[in-house]
C-alpha cells in the first residue's frame, strides 16, 4: 500500500514537473520570438533612420550650393538633381559587371565568388546574394576587371602608370576581403595582408591558401607600436630585403596616423608607391597632400569626387577626393 502511494505521488510529481517544463519551454519559445521580432524592428528602424539621414544630406547639399555656387562640382550637382537622391559616387553608370559566379564551399563552410579563376571567400553568415552584391560593388567602384564601369572612378587604386609592378612587395592595409591583394597576387613577389576584424580571419585564410608561400596574413592593426593587437610596418617587414613596395591603405580614417607612425619605412631608399584613401574625413584630402609634399613624394588624386554619406560629421564642401596616389 505504501509503495502504491509513493508511486502515485511520484507520478503526480513527475506530471507536475512535465507541466512546468512545458511552461518553461513555451516561455523560452515566446521570448526568443519576441527577441527576434524586436531585433528585426530595431534593424528596420535603423534602416529607416539611415534613409532619412541620407535624404536630409541630399537636400542639405543642394541647399548649400544654391547660395554657394561652385563650378568645381557642377557636373556632380547636376547628376544628383537628375537622380533625385544622394549617391556615394555621383557619376553615371556606364556598364555593369556581368557573369558573376558565386557558390558555397561545403568543406570550408563559407560562400565565395570566382575572381580571375580564384575563390574569394566571405564570412560564413553572408548569403550568396550578399556576396554577389558586395563583389559587384567592389569591382565597379575600384574599376577592376577592365574598368569603365562609372563615368569617373574616385576609388580606383591603380592606373596604367601607377600600379603594382612585377616583383613588388605589396602591403594591403585594411584589407577586409582582400580583393586588392588577390587582384595583384601574380605580379607581387610577396603580399602582406593586414586586417584586424575577426570576421575576415577565416575567409582570408581560405582565399590565400593556394598562395600561402607568398602571402602573410596579419590579424592586427597597423600603428606606431608593437603589441598584442598592433604592429608597425617595419616589424612586419623585418625579414624582408625589399627593393620596391606598394602600399594600399583603406583604414576608416586612420590613414594619416598610420603613415605618420611609419615614417621610417616611407623614408627608405627604395621605390615606394602609396595608394591611400582620403574620403573618410573632411580634412584628409588636404592634409595627406601636404604630408606627401613634405616628405618629397610626387602625388596625384584619383579622378572625381565622393560623398561619404557614412560620416556623421560631413560638412561643406561635402564632395571629397576618393584617394591619393603618391610615390617617392
C-alpha positions, 0 to 999 in steps of 0.5 A, a space after each residue: 500500500 505504501 509503495 502504491 502511494 509513493 508511486 502515485 505521488 511520484 507520478 503526480 510529481 513527475 506530471 507536475 514537473 512535465 507541466 512546468 517544463 512545458 511552461 518553461 519551454 513555451 516561455 523560452 519559445 515566446 521570448 526568443 520570438 519576441 527577441 527576434 521580432 524586436 531585433 528585426 524592428 530595431 534593424 528596420 528602424 535603423 534602416 529607416 533612420 539611415 534613409 532619412 539621414 541620407 535624404 536630409 544630406 541630399 537636400 542639405 547639399 543642394 541647399 548649400 550650393 544654391 547660395 554657394 555656387 561652385 563650378 568645381 562640382 557642377 557636373 556632380 550637382 547636376 547628376 544628383 538633381 537628375 537622380 533625385 537622391 544622394 549617391 556615394 559616387 555621383 557619376 553615371 553608370 556606364 556598364 555593369 559587371 556581368 557573369 558573376 559566379 558565386 557558390 558555397 564551399 561545403 568543406 570550408 563552410 563559407 560562400 565565395 565568388 570566382 575572381 580571375 579563376 580564384 575563390 574569394 571567400 566571405 564570412 560564413 553568415 553572408 548569403 550568396 546574394 550578399 556576396 554577389 552584391 558586395 563583389 559587384 560593388 567592389 569591382 565597379 567602384 575600384 574599376 577592376 576587371 577592365 574598368 569603365 564601369 562609372 563615368 569617373 572612378 574616385 576609388 580606383 587604386 591603380 592606373 596604367 602608370 601607377 600600379 603594382 609592378 612585377 616583383 613588388 612587395 605589396 602591403 594591403 592595409 585594411 584589407 577586409 576581403 582582400 580583393 586588392 591583394 588577390 587582384 595583384 597576387 601574380 605580379 607581387 613577389 610577396 603580399 602582406 595582408 593586414 586586417 584586424 576584424 575577426 570576421 575576415 580571419 577565416 575567409 582570408 585564410 581560405 582565399 590565400 591558401 593556394 598562395 600561402 608561400 607568398 602571402 602573410 596574413 596579419 590579424 592586427 592593426 597597423 600603428 606606431 607600436 608593437 603589441 598584442 593587437 598592433 604592429 608597425 610596418 617595419 616589424 612586419 617587414 623585418 625579414 624582408 630585403 625589399 627593393 620596391 613596395 606598394 602600399 594600399 591603405 583603406 583604414 576608416 580614417 586612420 590613414 594619416 596616423 598610420 603613415 605618420 607612425 611609419 615614417 621610417 619605412 616611407 623614408 627608405 631608399 627604395 621605390 615606394 608607391 602609396 595608394 591611400 584613401 582620403 574620403 573618410 574625413 573632411 580634412 584628409 584630402 588636404 592634409 595627406 597632400 601636404 604630408 606627401 609634399 613634405 616628405 618629397 613624394 610626387 602625388 596625384 588624386 584619383 579622378 572625381 569626387 565622393 560623398 561619404 554619406 557614412 560620416 556623421 560629421 560631413 560638412 561643406 564642401 561635402 564632395 571629397 577626393 576618393 584617394 591619393 596616389 603618391 610615390 617617392 
